């Protein structure tokens, strides 16, 4: 069983519906493949978090009633302006508003509970949060705050990537959010993941410097290892959105005193763009 085929069985294996032969084959591949183990653990966490989301009460926006009323009032005005009677508007205006509110609640409910259908490539599309919209601001070299200006209703989880420990959890509405300060108190760098609870598991990584500088000038590893190496050597937090390239192998050379230049040299062959924001956070993402 190859890696791609094994991923197709995540849902069935999690639910215990694989037949015995496929289950044994899947477990054998899972046992020997570290990448598959990591991806299945992430899948399990997502399923567990989605189960918890079922307890979240979903309410329509506070101004939904006003917006519907305004549209209906405009339709009435437009009809009068054209001198063509709009029959029965006063009777069905309230009915339309009630149905619209109900439809909004049902749509939100379906969006939250349609995970399994979407993982099979069918069903109603799940709402996605644009992870590129997350801002990371450095408070000090080992501490950052994550924020997003305005997003749809969704849940975001911030974890220690190494241990899976939950550092923060935000239920996103149509209002701005801001995490509590995320600080690394260890001597070595720490990698955090910002996970949007959705079928495609959109993830942004944040590498926080440790208290002790890593003086090594070169190395090789995955993109996650690179983020940790940059944070450890240059003492700058790193925000990374590598998408499917998180586990790609890269080599780096830190002989340059400029962290942006050194980072760009390491990732340019992968089509990544490197920037540094005003607070000092280095950003790596798909160009």
VOBA-1610 file (N, C-alpha, C; in pm, whole numbers, padded with zeros to 5 digits, always signed):
BEGIN
Unk+00086-00119+00000Unk+00000+00000+00000Unk+00089+00124+00000Unk+00074+00210-00104Unk+00156+00330-00110Unk+00096+00441-00021Unk+00174+00551-00008Unk+00135+00658+00084Unk+00003+00722+00043Unk-00011+00753-00087Unk-00133+00819-00134Unk-00256+00732-00109Unk-00243+00602-00135Unk-00356+00511-00114Unk-00390+00501+00035Unk-00286+00498+00118Unk-00309+00486+00263Unk-00389+00606+00315Unk-00362+00726+00261Unk-00435+00846+00305Unk-00584+00836+00273Unk-00618+00764+00163Unk-00758+00748+00125Unk-00838+00671+00230Unk-00768+00595+00314Unk-00836+00510+00412Unk-00842+00573+00551Unk-00796+00698+00567Unk-00797+00762+00699Unk-00936+00757+00762Unk-01036+00802+00687Unk-01171+00814+00743Unk-01228+00677+00780Unk-01214+00580+00689Unk-01269+00447+00715Unk-01198+00380+00833Unk-01067+00398+00842Unk-00992+00337+00953Unk-01033+00402+01085Unk-01047+00534+01084Unk-01087+00606+01205Unk-01224+00559+01253Unk-01315+00532+01159Unk-01451+00490+01193Unk-01461+00340+01218Unk-01351+00266+01190Unk-01353+00121+01212Unk-01430+00043+01108Unk-01442+00098+00986Unk-01521+00032+00883Unk-01437-00036+00775Unk-01303-00036+00790Unk-01219-00106+00693Unk-01233-00257+00711Unk-01231-00332+00599Unk-01234-00478+00615Unk-01099-00525+00669Unk-01095-00646+00716Unk-00979-00695+00792Unk-00849-00689+00711Unk-00857-00727+00582Unk-00737-00728+00500Unk-00680-00589+00480Unk-00766-00492+00447Unk-00721-00354+00427Unk-00672-00293+00558Unk-00738-00330+00667Unk-00696-00277+00797Unk-00555-00323+00831Unk-00525-00451+00808Unk-00391-00503+00837Unk-00287-00438+00749Unk-00321-00419+00621Unk-00228-00354+00528Unk-00203-00209+00567Unk-00310-00139+00605Unk-00298+00001+00646Unk-00212+00012+00773Unk-00238-00074+00872Unk-00164-00068+00997Unk-00016-00100+00978Unk+00012-00191+00884Unk+00152-00223+00855Unk+00224-00102+00797Unk+00160-00032+00704Unk+00219+00088+00645Unk+00231+00199+00749Unk+00130+00212+00834Unk+00130+00314+00938Unk+00245+00293+01036Unk+00274+00167+01066Unk+00377+00135+01162Unk+00516+00171+01113Unk+00537+00161+00981Unk+00672+00180+00927Unk+00694+00317+00863Unk+00590+00398+00850Unk+00600+00526+00778Unk+00576+00641+00875Unk+00683+00713+00910Unk+00673+00823+01006Unk+00586+00937+00953Unk+00596+00966+00823Unk+00515+01074+00766Unk+00366+01040+00773Unk+00333+00913+00741Unk+00193+00870+00748Unk+00142+00878+00891Unk+00226+00840+00988Unk+00187+00848+01129Unk+00153+00992+01168Unk+00240+01086+01126Unk+00218+01227+01160Unk+00089+01279+01099Unk+00064+01245+00972Unk-00056+01293+00905Unk-00182+01230+00963Unk-00174+01102+01003Unk-00292+01039+01062Unk-00320+01095+01200Unk-00215+01127+01277Unk-00236+01189+01409Unk-00305+01325+01392Unk-00262+01400+01290Unk-00326+01529+01264Unk-00472+01510+01224Unk-00500+01405+01144Unk-00637+01375+01104Unk-00722+01341+01226Unk-00666+01261+01318Unk-00739+01225+01440Unk-00772+01349+01523Unk-00673+01439+01535Unk-00698+01561+01614Unk-00809+01644+01551Unk-00806+01651+01418Unk-00909+01729+01349Unk-01047+01670+01372Unk-01058+01536+01363Unk-01187+01471+01384Unk-01237+01494+01527Unk-01146+01487+01624Unk-01185+01510+01763Unk-01231+01654+01784Unk-01158+01747+01723Unk-01196+01888+01737Unk-01328+01918+01668Unk-01353+01852+01555Unk-01480+01870+01486Unk-01596+01817+01571Unk-01571+01707+01642Unk-01673+01656+01732Unk-01708+01757+01841Unk-01604+01826+01889Unk-01628+01928+01992Unk-01704+02047+01936Unk-01687+02072+01806Unk-01756+02187+01745Unk-01907+02168+01742Unk-01951+02043+01748Unk-02094+02017+01746Unk-02166+02078+01865Unk-02089+02115+01969Unk-02150+02174+02089Unk-02157+02327+02081Unk-02097+02382+01974Unk-02096+02528+01961Unk-02230+02576+01909Unk-02289+02672+01978Unk-02416+02729+01933Unk-02390+02828+01820Unk-02463+02809+01711Unk-02447+02895+01593Unk-02566+02988+01583Unk-02538+03116+01583Unk-02644+03215+01575Unk-02625+03298+01448Unk-02736+03341+01388Unk-02724+03428+01270Unk-02667+03563+01312Unk-02605+03636+01220Unk-02553+03770+01253Unk-02662+03858+01311Unk-02623+03945+01404Unk-02719+04031+01472Unk-02793+04123+01375Unk-02725+04162+01266Unk-02785+04257+01174Unk-02855+04191+01056Unk-02872+04056+01060Unk-02934+03988+00946Unk-03076+04037+00922Unk-03154+04051+01030Unk-03292+04096+01017Unk-03297+04234+00952Unk-03210+04325+00996Unk-03209+04461+00941Unk-03172+04462+00794Unk-03074+04378+00756Unk-03031+04374+00617Unk-03143+04323+00525Unk-03214+04220+00571Unk-03324+04166+00490Unk-03436+04269+00478Unk-03466+04336+00591Unk-03571+04438+00588Unk-03534+04552+00493Unk-03405+04591+00494Unk-03361+04699+00407Unk-03375+04660+00260Unk-03340+04534+00228Unk-03353+04489+00088Unk-03499+04488+00044Unk-03587+04442+00133Unk-03729+04439+00099Unk-03787+04579+00086Unk-03743+04669+00173Unk-03789+04808+00163Unk-03744+04870+00031Unk-03620+04837-00008Unk-03569+04890-00135Unk-03651+04834-00251Unk-03685+04703-00244Unk-03764+04643-00351Unk-03901+04710-00361Unk-03960+04741-00245Unk-04090+04809-00245Unk-04078+04949-00306Unk-03972+05021-00265Unk-03951+05156-00320Unk-03930+05151-00471Unk-03850+05054-00516Unk-03821+05041-00660Unk-03948+05009-00738Unk-04032+04924-00679Unk-04156+04888-00747Unk-04250+05008-00756Unk-04259+05085-00648Unk-04344+05204-00651Unk-04290+05307-00750Unk-04156+05316-00756Unk-04096+05413-00848Unk-04131+05382-00992Unk-04141+05252-01021Unk-04175+05210-01156Unk-04326+05203-01177Unk-04403+05241-01071Unk-04549+05246-01079Unk-04610+05111-01116Unk-04550+05009-01063Unk-04605+04874-01082Unk-04629+04817-00944Unk-04752+04780-00907Unk-04784+04736-00771Unk-04715+04606-00734Unk-04668+04602-00613Unk-04606+04481-00561Unk-04706+04417-00466Unk-04781+04320-00513Unk-04896+04266-00440Unk-04853+04188-00317Unk-04917+04219-00207Unk-04901+04137-00087Unk-04768+04151-00017Unk-04691+04256-00045Unk-04559+04266+00016Unk-04568+04273+00169Unk-04664+04352+00220Unk-04674+04366+00364Unk-04705+04234+00432Unk-04773+04143+00360Unk-04809+04013+00418Unk-04690+03917+00423Unk-04611+03915+00310Unk-04506+03812+00309Unk-04369+03864+00349Unk-04360+03996+00378Unk-04230+04052+00417Unk-04175+03983+00543Unk-04261+03969+00646Unk-04216+03902+00768Unk-04183+03757+00746Unk-04263+03692+00656Unk-04239+03552+00628Unk-04103+03531+00563Unk-04069+03618+00466Unk-03940+03605+00399Unk-03826+03623+00498Unk-03838+03722+00587Unk-03732+03744+00685Unk-03715+03623+00776Unk-03829+03565+00819Unk-03821+03447+00905Unk-03756+03330+00835Unk-03795+03308+00708Unk-03736+03198+00632Unk-03588+03220+00608Unk-03547+03345+00584Unk-03406+03374+00560Unk-03322+03345+00684Unk-03374+03385+00801Unk-03302+03356+00925Unk-03289+03206+00946Unk-03400+03133+00924Unk-03398+02988+00940Unk-03300+02925+00843Unk-03300+02974+00719Unk-03208+02919+00618Unk-03064+02943+00659Unk-03037+03062+00718Unk-02900+03091+00762Unk-02854+02995+00870Unk-02944+02964+00964Unk-02909+02871+01071Unk-02887+02731+01016Unk-02975+02686+00927Unk-02960+02552+00869Unk-02832+02542+00788Unk-02799+02647+00709Unk-02677+02645+00629Unk-02555+02636+00718Unk-02553+02714+00828Unk-02440+02708+00919Unk-02427+02570+00982Unk-02544+02511+01019Unk-02543+02377+01079Unk-02486+02275+00982Unk-02530+02280+00855Unk-02480+02186+00755Unk-02331+02205+00734Unk-02286+02333+00733Unk-02144+02359+00712Unk-02058+02297+00819Unk-02105+02303+00946Unk-02028+02248+01057Unk-02027+02096+01055Unk-02139+02035+01012Unk-02152+01890+01025Unk-02132+01813+00894Unk-02075+01876+00792Unk-02060+01810+00662Unk-01918+01760+00638Unk-01840+01738+00742Unk-01700+01701+00725Unk-01682+01571+00649Unk-01755+01467+00686Unk-01732+01339+00622Unk-01766+01343+00474Unk-01872+01413+00440Unk-01909+01424+00299Unk-01800+01492+00220Unk-01739+01596+00277Unk-01637+01670+00204Unk-01508+01592+00192Unk-01474+01509+00291Unk-01351+01432+00281Unk-01361+01330+00169Unk-01482+01292+00131Unk-01501+01199+00021Unk-01512+01271-00113Unk-01500+01402-00111Unk-01505+01479-00234Unk-01645+01517-00277Unk-01745+01500-00189Unk-01882+01535-00225Unk-01942+01619-00114Unk-02067+01663-00135Unk-02138+01735-00029Unk-02120+01885-00039Unk-02173+01955+00060Unk-02168+02101+00061Unk-02029+02147+00100Unk-01969+02242+00027Unk-01833+02287+00059Unk-01825+02343+00200Unk-01719+02311+00270Unk-01694+02360+00406Unk-01637+02501+00396Unk-01681+02589+00486Unk-01628+02725+00484Unk-01480+02724+00519Unk-01399+02795+00442Unk-01257+02802+00467Unk-01217+02941+00515Unk-01127+02945+00612Unk-01072+03071+00658Unk-00945+03098+00579Unk-00927+03219+00523Unk-00804+03248+00451Unk-00687+03258+00547Unk-00608+03149+00561Unk-00500+03149+00660Unk-00396+03255+00630Unk-00387+03299+00502Unk-00292+03404+00470Unk-00324+03533+00545Unk-00448+03544+00598Unk-00488+03665+00668Unk-00438+03672+00811Unk-00382+03565+00865Unk-00331+03568+01002Unk-00208+03657+01011Unk-00209+03745+01109Unk-00094+03833+01133Unk-00022+03789+01260Unk+00110+03787+01256Unk+00191+03749+01371Unk+00278+03870+01407Unk+00262+03920+01529Unk+00336+04038+01574Unk+00424+04000+01691Unk+00552+04033+01681Unk+00647+04001+01787Unk+00635+04100+01901Unk+00617+04050+02024Unk+00618+04135+02143Unk+00759+04148+02199Unk+00830+04034+02201Unk+00972+04029+02231Unk+01026+03907+02155Unk+01156+03883+02149Unk+01208+03775+02064Unk+01147+03637+02087Unk+01095+03609+02207Unk+01041+03476+02234Unk+00889+03476+02249Unk+00823+03587+02217Unk+00678+03597+02236Unk+00613+03669+02119Unk+00497+03615+02073Unk+00422+03677+01964Unk+00273+03675+01998Unk+00195+03754+01923Unk+00050+03752+01930Unk-00002+03729+01789Unk-00101+03640+01774Unk-00160+03608+01645Unk-00297+03675+01637Unk-00326+03738+01524Unk-00455+03805+01508Unk-00508+03785+01367Unk-00637+03808+01351Unk-00701+03806+01220Unk-00806+03915+01219Unk-00810+03999+01115Unk-00900+04115+01118Unk-01048+04081+01116Unk-01089+03981+01035Unk-01232+03951+01023Unk-01248+03824+00941Unk-01314+03724+00997Unk-01328+03597+00927Unk-01467+03538+00948Unk-01499+03434+00870Unk-01626+03364+00886Unk-01624+03279+01013Unk-01740+03225+01049Unk-01749+03143+01170Unk-01667+03015+01151Unk-01566+02997+01233Unk-01478+02882+01220Unk-01398+02869+01349Unk-01336+02753+01370Unk-01255+02732+01489Unk-01108+02724+01450Unk-01023+02789+01527Unk-00879+02786+01505Unk-00811+02733+01631Unk-00719+02640+01612Unk-00647+02579+01723Unk-00499+02609+01710Unk-00436+02651+01818Unk-00292+02677+01819Unk-00228+02574+01910Unk-00136+02493+01853Unk-00076+02382+01927Unk+00076+02389+01923Unk+00137+02323+02023Unk+00279+02290+02016Unk+00291+02175+01917Unk+00359+02198+01806Unk+00366+02097+01700Unk+00436+01970+01746Unk+00531+01981+01838Unk+00605+01863+01884Unk+00524+01775+01977Unk+00447+01835+02069Unk+00376+01758+02171Unk+00226+01749+02146Unk+00173+01835+02061Unk+00028+01839+02039Unk-00047+01916+02146Unk+00024+01976+02242Unk-00041+02051+02350Unk-00113+02173+02294Unk-00238+02193+02337Unk-00319+02306+02291Unk-00278+02432+02367Unk-00233+02533+02291Unk-00190+02659+02352Unk-00301+02762+02354Unk-00388+02759+02255Unk-00498+02854+02249Unk-00603+02801+02153Unk-00727+02841+02171Unk-00835+02800+02084Unk-00929+02918+02064Unk-00956+02951+01940Unk-01041+03065+01909Unk-01158+03020+01823Unk-01279+03057+01860Unk-01396+03036+01774Unk-01418+03166+01699Unk-01398+03161+01569Unk-01402+03281+01488Unk-01544+03314+01445Unk-01583+03439+01461Unk-01710+03487+01410Unk-01678+03590+01303Unk-01765+03685+01282Unk-01735+03789+01185Unk-01669+03909+01252Unk-01606+03884+01366Unk-01537+03990+01438Unk-01385+03962+01441Unk-01304+04064+01460Unk-01159+04043+01471Unk-01126+03953+01590Unk-01017+03880+01580Unk-00972+03798+01692Unk-00826+03830+01723Unk-00785+03796+01843Unk-00645+03808+01882Unk-00615+03702+01986Unk-00508+03628+01967Unk-00471+03523+02061Unk-00411+03585+02187Unk-00403+03505+02290Unk-00325+03547+02405Unk-00177+03542+02364Unk-00087+03609+02437Unk+00055+03603+02402Unk+00107+03460+02401Unk+00177+03424+02296Unk+00235+03291+02283Unk+00385+03303+02308Unk+00432+03242+02415Unk+00572+03263+02455Unk+00644+03129+02471Unk+00770+03127+02429Unk+00856+03011+02445Unk+00949+03037+02563Unk+00937+02957+02668Unk+01020+02978+02788Unk+01139+02883+02790Unk+01154+02800+02686Unk+01263+02702+02682Unk+01390+02765+02622Unk+01500+02694+02636Unk+01627+02741+02578Unk+01629+02722+02427Unk+01559+02618+02377Unk+01561+02586+02234Unk+01434+02637+02165Unk+01438+02655+02033Unk+01321+02705+01961Unk+01201+02611+01973Unk+01081+02668+01956Unk+00957+02592+01965Unk+00874+02618+01839Unk+00813+02511+01784Unk+00729+02524+01666Unk+00583+02510+01704Unk+00503+02611+01672Unk+00359+02609+01694Unk+00287+02595+01561Unk+00167+02537+01564Unk+00085+02529+01444Unk-00048+02600+01469Unk-00090+02682+01371Unk-00223+02745+01373Unk-00308+02664+01277Unk-00398+02585+01330Unk-00477+02493+01248Unk-00621+02541+01235Unk-00664+02561+01113Unk-00803+02593+01085Unk-00880+02462+01073Unk-00983+02444+01157Unk-01059+02319+01157Unk-01144+02314+01031Unk-01097+02239+00933Unk-01163+02224+00803Unk-01107+02098+00738Unk-01176+02043+00638Unk-01129+01918+00577Unk-00988+01926+00520Unk-00949+02044+00466Unk-00816+02052+00408Unk-00708+02086+00510Unk-00745+02101+00634Unk-00652+02128+00746Unk-00549+02233+00708Unk-00596+02354+00686Unk-00507+02465+00656Unk-00422+02495+00779Unk-00291+02497+00762Unk-00201+02514+00876Unk-00099+02624+00848Unk-00080+02710+00945Unk+00029+02807+00947Unk+00120+02769+01063Unk+00251+02773+01041Unk+00347+02738+01146Unk+00415+02865+01198Unk+00442+02866+01329Unk+00517+02974+01391Unk+00633+02914+01470Unk+00754+02956+01438Unk+00872+02913+01513Unk+00915+03025+01607Unk+00919+02996+01735Unk+00957+03095+01836Unk+01101+03068+01881Unk+01186+03171+01885Unk+01323+03152+01934Unk+01324+03106+02079Unk+01431+03035+02115Unk+01452+03000+02255Unk+01537+03106+02323Unk+01573+03082+02447Unk+01650+03179+02523Unk+01800+03172+02491Unk+01843+03062+02429Unk+01985+03044+02398Unk+02002+03039+02246Unk+02095+03116+02193Unk+02118+03119+02048Unk+02183+02990+02000Unk+02134+02941+01886Unk+02196+02827+01818Unk+02300+02884+01722Unk+02426+02858+01745Unk+02533+02920+01668Unk+02572+02842+01542Unk+02504+02733+01513Unk+02537+02656+01392Unk+02501+02737+01269Unk+02592+02735+01169Unk+02576+02816+01049Unk+02515+02742+00931Unk+02484+02615+00945Unk+02429+02541+00833Unk+02357+02417+00879Unk+02283+02359+00787Unk+02210+02238+00820Unk+02121+02194+00706Unk+02046+02087+00731Unk+01954+02032+00631Unk+01839+01964+00704Unk+01720+01974+00647Unk+01602+01912+00707Unk+01477+01955+00634Unk+01364+01941+00701Unk+01236+01981+00641Unk+01217+02132+00653Unk+01110+02182+00590Unk+01078+02324+00604Unk+01051+02360+00750Unk+00992+02268+00824Unk+00968+02293+00967Unk+01101+02307+01041Unk+01198+02219+01006Unk+01331+02228+01068Unk+01398+02360+01034Unk+01378+02405+00909Unk+01436+02533+00867Unk+01380+02647+00951Unk+01249+02649+00971Unk+01188+02755+01051Unk+01246+02759+01192Unk+01263+02642+01252Unk+01322+02635+01386Unk+01467+02681+01385Unk+01542+02644+01279Unk+01683+02683+01270Unk+01697+02834+01256Unk+01611+02897+01175Unk+01615+03043+01159Unk+01587+03112+01292Unk+01479+03067+01359Unk+01444+03127+01488Unk+01556+03110+01590Unk+01616+02991+01591Unk+01721+02964+01688Unk+01849+03040+01662Unk+01885+03058+01534Unk+02012+03124+01500Unk+02001+03276+01502Unk+01894+03330+01444Unk+01882+03475+01430Unk+01798+03540+01539Unk+01730+03459+01621Unk+01651+03515+01730Unk+01528+03591+01683Unk+01472+03549+01568Unk+01354+03612+01512Unk+01241+03509+01499Unk+01118+03544+01539Unk+01006+03451+01514Unk+00987+03432+01364Unk+00940+03314+01326Unk+00919+03282+01186Unk+00774+03237+01167Unk+00706+03299+01072Unk+00572+03256+01032Unk+00586+03187+00897Unk+00533+03065+00886Unk+00553+02987+00763Unk+00422+02927+00716Unk+00391+02945+00588Unk+00274+02885+00525Unk+00320+02806+00402Unk+00379+02688+00425Unk+00438+02613+00315Unk+00340+02529+00236Unk+00214+02520+00285Unk+00112+02438+00222Unk+00161+02293+00213Unk+00169+02238+00091Unk+00206+02097+00077Unk+00356+02074+00093Unk+00435+02180+00111Unk+00581+02166+00116Unk+00638+02161+00257Unk+00555+02144+00358Unk+00602+02148+00496Unk+00710+02044+00525Unk+00702+01929+00458Unk+00798+01822+00484Unk+00901+01807+00372Unk+00907+01907+00282Unk+01010+01905+00178Unk+01147+01926+00242Unk+01250+01864+00185Unk+01386+01876+00238Unk+01457+01995+00176Unk+01519+02076+00261Unk+01596+02192+00216Unk+01727+02197+00294Unk+01824+02271+00238Unk+01951+02296+00308Unk+01964+02445+00330Unk+02035+02484+00436Unk+02049+02626+00466Unk+02191+02661+00508Unk+02225+02786+00484Unk+02357+02840+00516Unk+02336+02975+00583Unk+02376+02986+00709Unk+02352+03108+00786Unk+02478+03194+00801Unk+02567+03191+00703Unk+02687+03274+00712Unk+02652+03422+00692Unk+02538+03450+00626Unk+02494+03588+00609Unk+02438+03642+00741Unk+02466+03771+00768Unk+02413+03833+00889Unk+02267+03873+00871Unk+02218+03872+00747Unk+02080+03912+00717Unk+01991+03789+00717Unk+01897+03776+00812Unk+01813+03656+00818Unk+01722+03641+00696Unk+01678+03753+00637Unk+01591+03746+00520Unk+01669+03691+00400Unk+01790+03739+00382Unk+01874+03690+00272Unk+01905+03541+00287Unk+01941+03500+00408Unk+01974+03360+00432Unk+01853+03271+00410Unk+01736+03316+00456Unk+01613+03239+00439Unk+01575+03228+00292Unk+01585+03339+00221Unk+01551+03340+00079Unk+01641+03245+00000Unk+01769+03242+00032Unk+01861+03151-00037Unk+01822+03005-00014Unk+01766+02975+00103Unk+01730+02837+00135Unk+01603+02790+00065Unk+01508+02883+00040Unk+01376+02840-00009Unk+01342+02883-00151Unk+01429+02960-00215Unk+01393+03016-00346Unk+01368+02908-00451Unk+01438+02793-00441Unk+01417+02686-00539Unk+01280+02618-00522Unk+01216+02638-00407Unk+01084+02581-00384Unk+00972+02679-00420Unk+01008+02793-00474Unk+00907+02892-00512Unk+00845+02962-00394Unk+00923+02982-00287Unk+00874+03050-00168Unk+00915+03197-00168Unk+00833+03280-00106Unk+00863+03422-00089Unk+00895+03450+00057Unk+00991+03539+00082Unk+01034+03570+00218Unk+01020+03721+00242Unk+00960+03756+00356Unk+00945+03896+00395Unk+00969+03909+00544Unk+00988+04031+00590Unk+00999+04058+00733Unk+00909+04176+00766Unk+00817+04157+00863Unk+00724+04266+00894Unk+00787+04367+00990Unk+00713+04472+01021Unk+00767+04582+01100Unk+00810+04539+01239Unk+00745+04435+01294Unk+00780+04391+01429Unk+00901+04298+01430Unk+00946+04253+01312Unk+01062+04166+01304Unk+01033+04023+01269Unk+00906+03984+01256Unk+00871+03846+01223Unk+00905+03816+01077Unk+00974+03706+01054Unk+01009+03663+00918Unk+00898+03573+00865Unk+00851+03603+00746Unk+00739+03530+00686Unk+00785+03451+00565Unk+00749+03322+00559Unk+00779+03236+00445Unk+00648+03179+00394Unk+00617+03198+00267Unk+00497+03141+00212Unk+00511+03119+00062Unk+00417+03042+00006Unk+00421+03010-00135Unk+00411+03139-00216Unk+00501+03155-00313Unk+00505+03277-00393Unk+00383+03287-00484
//
